[in-house]
């Protein structure tokens, strides 16, 4: 990491700067040309859940989505980091049922819903969370569907075939890794590798290549015909059912409810955000150095969309409300603001 990453987001208390969030940003077109950059965009970073759209490409490209009759809601959930709300849980269960399996096939682990209301309802009922409540259960249900189709083709028993699907050498995970490599152009055999929160491999990829990958899935340029078709179908599914990619009140859902197919955006852990801007032919990748998501990464993404996407006046005001956010205390008194820095707005060509 460079010693002097640019400051992208300012937190003000009153009119006094209280905190600064530094990081890096890459905006790349589908041919790989760098359109805009700030900070170190060539340092490999773990994209975490920001790359779920890329990891879902085999679900459609393999024919599994058609074979099991997956709906827009189910395809959107395959790209999701959902909050564990009732519709999220039911939709993941439905995906598995269409493939002939149930939650026992999931290897993503268990945690309480991240949506506060869903957590309280579950706890109040006396029930315990299961793997369907995991924010990655839709992605993993998609992996299981791919594995079940592979099992069918091989004449194997599906539950036995998909077991261990999160291992790097499993046929399912090899397809997922290959899709990620094809989209980004990264040589993942040489990339730093770790284990993600949901236990699949996660590869460190530079922001430049992540942004290029999202430009490709937004346009189809540079992808195989199967992956280009898959990317378009997944983006359309999310635009039709944006609740399922995040949930109530979440940034990704709110933005895509408002802007439809003009934006696909997806948060990842530790201050990562990626987006495809299909009309503009651009991909975006952001990393906030301190790992901050809602306080910083969302503000940067909102500023990027504000600057780079065709918007009407109401949409522009909506995005400005996400890139320049009032901070209120427990008495609902406005005490400051969280806002894109002047340097960021200047770099993006937006009005400060």
Beta strands, then each sheet from edge to edge (+ up, - down):
strand 1: 6-13
strand 2: 16-29
strand 3: 34-38
strand 4: 44-46
strand 5: 193-195
strand 6: 201-206
strand 7: 264-268
strand 8: 272-277
strand 9: 282-288
strand 10: 324-328
strand 11: 334-340
sheet 1: 3+ 2- 1+ 11- 10+
sheet 2: 3+ 2- 9+ 8- 7+
sheet 3: 4+ 6- 5+
end
